[in-house]
Amino acid sequence: MTGVASLRADRVTVRFRRPFPVAAGLWNAREAWILRLADADGRVGVGEAVIEPDDGEVAASVLTTLIREAVATAGEGRLPTGNELEDHGRPGRALLAALDAARFDLEQAPAQDLRADGAGVGVNATIPLLGPAASAEAARQAVAAGFTTLKLKGGAERETDVLVDRVRAVREAIGPDVRLRLDVNGAWDPTTAEDRLEALAQFDLEYVEQPLAGDDASELADLRRRVQVPIAADESVASMKAARELLDAEAVDVLVVKPARVGGLEVGAEIAALAAERGVPVVVSTLFETGVGIAAALAMAAALPVVGAGVEGLDHGLATAGLLEHDLLCEGFVVAEGRMWLPDAPGPGGLGIETDEDAVARYRAEVVERVQ
C-alpha cells in the first residue's frame, strides 16, 4: 500500500434463505461489517468483520467500538496493529481479519487457480440438522450435483441411536466412496463423545469436527487416543496460540481454520504452516459470511500447503454463500462438481470480487465513516 487514506464500515444484516439449524439453535440472519480501505492512490480494498452469535452482545459492542476507532485513526493515516487488536480477543481478531483481507485485496492479484481456467478449490456440501430420511435425500442431491465430500451437521441428538440412524441413512444413500464428515459444534461431553464416536466408527467418517466444548487441548487429546474416528478442531482454533496448543498436545488429526475467527489471512497462513510441519492438514471454512468474507477464505485455501489426502488435500467448507438471501457481490462464485472458483468476471483486486453497492445499501443497518 502507498499509505492509508480512509476507512469506511457498513454494518449489514442479511437473512438466511431459511433458518439454518445447528447444535446450539437456529441461525436466522448474519450480521457483518463490510470494510472499505482506501489508499493514497484512491484504490479500495474490501474485507468483512464478523463475530459468532455465541460471542454475545458485549463482543458485538466491542467490535463496533474498535471499528469506530479504526475509522477515526485511518483518517490520520494509521490503522490498529495486530498486537493492539489481539488484546481485545475475538472482536479484535474479527477486525484484524477484515483489515487483513482489505490489504490483500489492495496489494495482491487473484490466484491463477481460482480463475475460470484454473483448477479451483475442492469444497464440501453441508447437510443441515434434519431427520434421517430428509438428510439422506439432501445428501443424494448434493452428490448428484457433483460434491464428493459432505459435512453432516449434528450434535442436537439426545440419544446415540438417533445419531447412528441418521448417519447410517446418509452413508447408505451416498455409498462408500463419498467422503463424509460430521460436525457437532462442541455439543458433547467426553463420556458422550467416546460413546458416540465408538458407535459411528462403522461408517468410515473422514473426521468428526469439534466433538467437545471448550478449548482444553489435553482433554481433546485424551479423547483422540481412545477412539478410532479422526478428530478435527474448529471452534477451539480461535487464535495462533490455541492452534499451537492443539498441535503440541497432539489433540487433532485436522485443523479447521476460519480466517474470520483467527485474525485473517496472515495468521491463517502461519497456522497452516505450523500444522504442515506437524503433518496435520488444514481445512479452511467460513463463519457464514457474505461473499466478501468467503473470498478471503477462498484465497487462503488456494495457497495452503498440501498435507496428506493425496495430491489435492482435503476439501474446504466454503460453499456457503447460497445460504444467505444475497452474497453482496455483483457476480457470485462458481461452484460445480465439488469445486469452487472466483466469479467468471473477477474483480480487479486480490480477492477477485466486486461488491454490489445496491445490495449493501439494501441490507445496511449502519455506516461508520470519517466526515471530512
N, C-alpha and C positions, 0 to 999 in steps of 0.2 A: 504493500500500500504506500501511496505517496503522502499519507497523512490523513487523520480523521477530520472530517468536516462537520458531520452531523449524524444523529441517530434518531429514528422515529420508531415508535412502537404502537401497533394496533392490537388491542385485545379483542378476540373474536370468540364467538360461541357457535359451534357447528353441531347440529344434532346428528346422531346416528340414524341411519335409514330405518332401523328398528332397534329396540333396546337390545343391548349385547350382554348376555348373561355370563358372569364369571363367578368364581367360588365365593367372592365377597359380596355379590349382589349384582345389580344391573347398572350398566353404563348407558345413559340416555343422551348425553351430549359431551363434546370435547371443547373445553376452554383452552385457548392458546394465545400466546403473544407472538405476533409476526413482526420481526425487527427488520428495519432497513438501514443499513450502514453506508453512508456516503463518504467517498474520499475527496481529496482536494481537487481532483480532476473531474468531479461530478459523476463518477461511476457509482453504482449502487449494488450492494450485495445483500442477500436476504438470509435470515435464519429464523428459527422457531424455538421459543421457550415454553416448556410445559412442565407441570408437576403432576403427580398422581393423586387421584381422589382421596386415597388414604392419608396423604400428607396433611390434609386438613386446612381450615381457614387461616390459621396462623401462618403456615408456609405460603399460602397464596398471598397473604398480606405482605410478607417479607419480600416475595418476588416482585410485587408491584412497587414497593419502596425502592428496591435495588434498580429496577428498570427506570424509575423516575430519576434516580441519582445518576445513572449511566447516561441518560439523555442529556441531563444538565452538563455533565463533565465532557461529553462528546463535543458539545458546542465550544468547549475550550481546548479541544484538540487532544483529549485524554480519555481512555477507557479504563475501567477497573481491571486489575491484573487477575490472573488465575489464583494466586495466593490470597488476594483480598476476597475473592468470591468464594473460595473453598472454606473460608472461615464461617460462611453462612450456611454451610451444609447443602441440603438438596435444592433449596431455592437458588443458592449461589451457583451451584453446578448447572442448574437449568439455564440461567442467564449466560454462563460461560459457554455452554453448548451452542446457544443461539449466536453469540458473538463469533465463536469459532467458525460456525457454518457461514456466516456473512463474510468473514475474512476469506475463507476458502472460495466462496463464490466470486469475490473480487479478484483473487490472485491466481487462481488455477484455471485449467481447462478441463472439460469433462473427460473422464477415462474413455479411451477408444473402445473398450469392450462394452461400454454402456450405450454406444451409438447404434443406430439401426443395423449396421453391417457387422457389429461385434457379437461376441459370444453371449453377452448378457450375464445375469447373475441368477443362479438357481434359487427358487423360493418355494416355501410350503404353502399349502392351503390350510385355513383354520376352520375347524368344525366346532361350533359353539355348544354350550350345555343343552343337550336335547335328550329325549328318550332313545332307547336302543334302535327302534325302527327308523326314527327320524334321523338319528346320527348316521346310520348305515346308508340311508338314501342320500344324505348330504355328501358322504364320503364317496359314493358311487359317482355322483355328479362331478365332484372335484377330479376324480381320476379320469372321467370321460373328457374333462376339459384339458387334460394333459399333465396334471400335477402328479409327481412321483413321490412326494413327501407330504404327509398330512399331520397336522397338530390338532389333537383332540383336547378340548378344554374339559376339565374335570374338577373334582375337589368338593362338590356340594353333596355327593352321595353319602347317605347316612350309614349304609351297610356295604361291606365289601362285595357281597354277591351282586348288588345293584351295579356297581362299577364294573365288575367282571362281565356281567351280561352285556353291558354297553360296549366294552372294548371287544368282546367276542363278536358281537354283531357287526362291528366295523371291520374287524380283521376278516371275517368270513365274506363280507361284501367286497373287499378290495383285493383279497388274495394275499399270498405270501411275499410278493416281490415289491409291493409299495411300502415305503418306509413310514412307520407310524410312531408318533411322539405323543406323550401325554403331559399336559401342563395343569398342575393343581394349585398353583399360586400360593404355596405355603399353607395349605389347609390342614395338614396332618401333624399330629404329634409323633414322636419316634416310634412308639409301640404300634400305632395305627399304620404308619408308613411301612414298617417292616412287614406287617401282616398283609397289607395290600400289594406291596411290591412282590412278595413271595407268590401271591395269587395271580399276579399279572405276568410273571416270568414266562409263562407258556405262550405268550402272544408275540414274542420277538420284538419288543419295543426298542426303538432306536435309543431313546432315553426317557426318563421321567423328569420333568422340569420343576424345580423348587418344591420338593416333597415336604420340606419342613419350614415352618415360620421362623422368623428371626435371622440373625446373622452369626450364629455360633458355628464357626468353621469346624471345630473339633467334634461337635455333635453330628454334623453332616458327614464328616469323615468316618465316624463310627458307624453310621448307617450304611455308608457305601461299602465298608468292609463286610457287612453282614448280609448283603443282598446281591442278587445276580444282575438285576436290571441296571444299566448305566444311569448315572446321576448327573443332571445339569443344574447349575445355579443360575437364577435370573434376578429376582428381587434382591438377593444377597450381594450381587455385583453392583454396589452403589457408588464405588469410587476405586481409584487405583489401589488404595490401601486395602480395601475389602477384597479386591481380586487377588492381591498378593497373599493375603491371609488364607484364602481358599486354596490357592495353589501350594503354598507352603505346607498346609495341613493334608495335602493330597485328598481333598474332600470331593473332587468333581472329576467327571470324565469329559464334560463340556462346559464352557462358559458361555452364557448368553449375555451379550453386551449391547446395551442400548445407549447410543451416543447422547441422547437427550437426558439420560439419567446420570451418566458418569462424568459429564463435563465436556462432551464434544468429540470431534474427530481426532484431535491430537492425543487426548487422554485415551480414547478408544484404541488408537494405533499402538500406544505404549502397552496397554493391557494385552492386546493381541500378540505383540512381540514377546512379552514375558511368557504368555501361555504357550506360544510356539516353542520357546526354549524348554518348556517342561513337557512337550509332546501333547498338549491339550488343545483341541480345536476350539474355535470361536464361532458362534452363530450370532449374527447381527440381527437385532429386532427393533421394533418401534414401540412407542407408547400411545399408539393410535393417534399420531399427529396428523396434521393436514399434509398435503403434498410437499410443503416446504421442509418439514422435518424428515419426511420419508426420503427426500432427495439426499439429505445429508447422510442418513443411514445407508442408502444405496451406494453412495460414494465410498463410505468406509468398507462396505462388503466387497466392493470391486478391488480394493487394494490389500485385502487380507493375505497373509502368508497361508499356504495350504498345509494343513496338518492332518494326516490320516484320511480315511474315507476315500482313498483313491486320488486321482489327479485333480478333481474339481472341488474337493472339500464338501462340507455339509451345506444343505440348503438353508436359506435365511428366512426370517419372519418379517418380510417387507411388503407383502401383497395385501395391505390393509386399507388402502385409500378408498376402496369401494364400500367400506362400512359406513362412511360418512355421507351426508347429503351432498357435499361438494368438497373437492380436494384443494380449492382455492387456486388452481392452475388453469392457464389458458388452454393447455393441452395436457392430458393425463399420461401417466406411464403406460407402457406397452407390456402386457403380461400374456404370455402364450406358451403352451406346452411346458409349464412349470418353470419358465424363465422370465426375467424382467429386464426391461430396457428403459432408457430415457424416452421422453416424447419423440415422435417422428421428426418434429422440428424443434430441436433443443434450443433452450435459451442461450444467451451469449456468455454467461458466467460458468464458473466451475461446477455448480450444482446442475446445470443443464436444464433449468426450468424457467418459466415466465409466469409470474403471479397474475391472476385475473383480478384486476382492481375493482371491477364491478362486484365480484363475489366478495372480496374483502370488505367493501363498503356495506354489502347486504348483511353480512354476519358480524359487523363491527359493533362492539359494546362500549369501547372507549379508545381514545387516541391520546398518546403522550408524545409531544414534540416541543422543541425549544422555539419559542416565538422570538424572532429577531427584533 
